[in-house]
Amino acid sequence: MMHARAPPAYSDAPPDYGEASGSGPAKPLTGIGLQAMDFLPRMTAEDGPSNRPEYESFSLLVDRANAFLRQNPHWTVSTCESVEFRAFDRGRNIDTVGSVFTAYGEANNRYIRGLRLWAQLRPPASGPPVVEQIGYRNVLPEIRGDQVERLDGVVHRINSIPFQGRVITVETQPIKWGSSGLDPDRTIWTERGSARETFVNLIRIFYIMGPVQHAEVGLADFVPAMLDQGGAFSNPRMETFPTVMQRVRQWLLSVPPNYRPVNVQTVMFRWSYNKGIDTKDMTYHENKKHLNYLRYLRVGYIVENPADGPISRSTIQLGSKLVVPGMSVEPGCCEDGAFESQDSCRQRVDVWVKAAGARVVSAETLVMRIAGGGESVYGFDAMHTWNDTHQTRSSNSSSTKRDDERFVYLYRIYTDGIVPERATVEDMQLQDYTRRTDSGEGCTIL
């Protein structure tokens, strides 16, 4: 029988941002922090009468990241992720500053995909600097006619070819299936809320280049259970993030010692009440005005092989920390609100990791609704959400339209060891506002 070790103890609860940044009583920053470094594509062709805007391929972003790492060998990469940003002005401008953005219900929304490295400074005692280089592999499901390969088959193909290095991230990315086919390295696409669109899930694996590794990649999914089916005038009630996270934690304590988690990702599943939840399905469709989505946690892990060296016998007690942008002005009927910038919020991630001395497993960037969907009921712990609609009427007919909606970027850090939770003022302001919108305190226009 495998005996799980007790969760590592942290000497102090992390201070809030004011304390750690010097505006209050300071506590020592004992850890090595966690910095986000973004690499964004450059425009190669502008929008015009006969062509769409184009941006550099994702592979060029990896090349630029590797050039940075060659020049800065004191950084070590903890995890990587593909991140999405809203693009405006016909695709010319990428908003990398604002933490909140609007997605139009009935108009076009352009998005840009970039590469984000979450990196840490090497501890002084770790020896001389070592230049790290990242590689990646895209694996799409095989498609034959209307038959799409399922997740099991995709993972089997991934493991048929060894990796030239150490796997650090196994992520799932939805790729729009457009008229020109599927290009996993395409970095710009357009969505329209009411249009019929098909997306295919890409499995993208990032690794630190090195000797061939014989470890196998695996994915484990943890889906929130339905607590109440709801009714004609109410939505189903699902488990929230803390409950699902507890199941992930228990699973990690029960697996063999050669199972090593590399990242945890919150994946969105297009969901119909009358259908089951099949996380192995690699496609979904956006084809209705009103849509429901389920979030679930997907753990990317590797099964270590003795051929690659000694197997780590330690067990991970998985913890997490959500960092939310601060809000200085609430949104209102005639006010967009004022929010902390993306960069400032990620700096608070770095401060928190240092202050807690946290051992980082992985990090992810989340996009969640403000004042709508399941977030208005459960805040940012919601695992079930939906878009809102409204009716328009003319003299002869009425139609359903999708509402414009506002979304916010959040950051969730997964740690080895449960860090004592102490929410900051910044973390709670927007959460409280989002929940209040479900109680009728939000703006209503009659």
Secondary structure, DSSP 8 states (H G I E B T S, - for coil): ----------SS----HHHHHTSS------S---EEEEE---EEE--BTTB--EE--HHHHHHHHHHHHHH-TTEEEEEEEEEEEEEETTTTEE--S-SEEEE-SSSEEEEEEEEEEEEEE--GGG-S-----EEEEEE---EETTEE--HHHHHHHHTTS-EEEEEEEEEEEEEE-BTTB--TT--EEEEETTS-EEEEEEEEEEEEEEEEE--EEEEEEE---EEE--BTTB--EE--HHHHHHHHHHHHHHS-TTEEEEEEEEEEEEE-TTS---TT--EEEE-SSS-EEEEEEEEEEEE--GGGS--------EEEEEE---EEE--BTTB--EE--HHHHHHHHHHHHHHHT--EEEEEEEEEEESSTTHHHHGGG-SEEE--EEEEE-SS-EEEEE--EEEEEEEEEEEES-------HHHHHHHHHHHHGGGT-S----
